[in-house]
């Protein structure tokens, strides 16, 4: 089904009025016509009513003729004395001419009269025409009779035996619905492939068939879900007599509760406002009223299962051929209901984004030449989000280039409040505080990182990231990209941390599952991806915790803030992880005495790092200390008494010559990597590491001596001269397993491997 604008939309746009009201003033001016006029106005229907109509015995004015011709509809109120007015009959004649010649839609209202009396000019109509035949020409009377017969044959309303308020509401609602069908569509202003997306959804709906179809349109806030749903609705609504686009379900559920939503839906569907005492009764009313009706319903911005349970629980609630569409930010809502087919709305392309932005900023599809580069900067900032493009385009419209530049600089520091408020809805909708913590952690630190790595870190923080990350994905706050966030160097390092022999013997040496999983999961496959503006929103939330004092914020990611807080030794008692990897300007670490709860310190690839402060050796809760590939590192703490330390990585620190002494209580350390260093000896205190399971001394060309080692230790010693197998070292094989260059093994020792 192709999308087109409403028929005659160009003509409709030239109309001055939606409705022309024709009536006999003495009969209905102060009752039905008056009530109908204001009911139409309340619905936004532009209505012409001749307030100066008088029985003058003359032809109607040019003003009325023009008003009739410039109206989309005419409503003719045929009352008992309507035909006694030559003015009314002239008016009716012009109305019927407009219907025949220009396709005007005419609706009769039989106010206290029998339609057959109008059709055949009987009773009061006969009396009126007896007078007319004595005054007017035969031809004129004939035309009046024909006009009355024609209008009486049209479908309309008979008010006899009905309450006036009820009939007025019916007419106003009917006219409103007919008007919506005829008003021009705004499809020509849509950008990108919205129309093709809408056509795919319409195809899935199987319009014209008796299938009951449920479609869920989902995606992040501001991505265009409502726009897409509206395009679909406007394109197919004419095929449904019973239809409703119920907007802002999430907001209305807070304001009017579920019962209010149920009443609003029933009213929108033309079923009045039945008395509903609670939502359970509301379910019954919806099901019983709609189970035999073919309906089209759009529920926009559904945020909770309760809303669906009480508005559109299952297909049995609706008649054959019904189509139900919802928009939501939460894919889990759709997966909970098997009848829903999910349709995800993606971001706009760069070209589509530029076009949408220009429509708002320049009122055309392309930017002014002098604004091209600035426009591209804004488009890059918006990152394909229609909401951001529209907000910023409208804000920057007709502003000077200097104002654009200042706005861009401001946006890089603070998200625009309209965009922030719209995006924060999804964050505020997270019902578990732990999920909010994870969202902020990812926004501040881990966007683009390997999923497995982030899971490992968040577990250390006492969170439950496997379910948490999944919930964030379902809520359209996070995505997964099948690409690598690690370069080949980092992937290679992870393989060093878990060599083949360690993988094979893992069960025998009882390595912790988390450690094994973190290293073995393929980080090049699944990476976390958060939209740039969602990331900004999350960081803005953290900044608002303490706008003027970085030390009082829950998270720090800006280098200037980190430097300020660390230098001042200031809100670090709760700090668990510090990652300063790739900090090329870092020469020595600060005093970490103010971070007693630190559990992980990462300093890998700090190319100019020379000295690590002595305080690191006293961090009792430190679990991981990674200092790999710090090529200028010379000085470590002289003594380590970090009781909880499990992993100590120094591999690639090519200028390091001395290891620290190990404290008596360091029983938890099981992984020590000193490969490619210049150490000359392993300290005697290594015997305190009673649970050490893996020691990597590969490429330690300066290593001259090795003390007695803990039992059940795996040593990786490729290209280490000290570990060339000689008879002097054979006794070590009783308690240790070596991984060395197999080419150097004597044949009688091969069975050890």
Buried (B, 14 or more C-beta within 10 A) or exposed (E): BEBEBBEBBEEBEEBEBBBBBBBBBBBBBEEBBBBBBBBBEEBEBBBBBBEEBEEEEEEBBEEBBEBBBBBBBBBBBBBBBBBBBBBBBBBBBBBBBBBEEEEBBBBBBBBEBBBEBBBBBBBBBEEBBEEBEEEBEEEBBEBBBEBBBBBBEBEBBBBEEEEEEEBBBBBBBBBBBBBBEBBBBEBEEBBBBBBEBBBEBBEBBEBEEEEBBBBBBBBBBBBBBBBBBBBBBBBBBBBBEBBBBBBEBBEBBEEEEBBBBBBBBBBBBBBEEBEBEEBEBBBEBBBEBBEEBBBBBBBBBBBBBEBBBBBBBBBEBBBEBBBBBBBBBBBBBBEEBEBBEEBEBEBBEEEBBBBBBBBBBBEEEEBEEEBEEBBBBBBEBBBBBBBBBBBBBEBBEEEEEEEBEEBBEEBEEEBBEBBBEBBBBBBEBBEEEBBBBBBBBBBBBBBBBBBBBBBBBBBBBEBBBEEBBBBBBBBBBBBBEEEBBBEEEBBEBBEBBBBEBBEEBBEEBEBEEEBBEBBBBEBBBBBBBBBBBBBBBBBBBBBEBEEEEBBEBBBBEEEEBBEBBBEEEBBBEEBBBBBBBEBEEBEEBBEBBBBBEBBBBBBBBBBBBBBBBBBBBBBEBBBBBBBBBBBBBBBBBEEBBBBBBBBBBBBBBBEBEBBBBBBEEBBBBBBBBBBBBBBEBBBEBBBBBBBBBBBBBBBBEEBEEBEEBBEBBBBBBBBBEBBEBEEEBEEBEEEBBBBBBEEBBEEEBEEEE
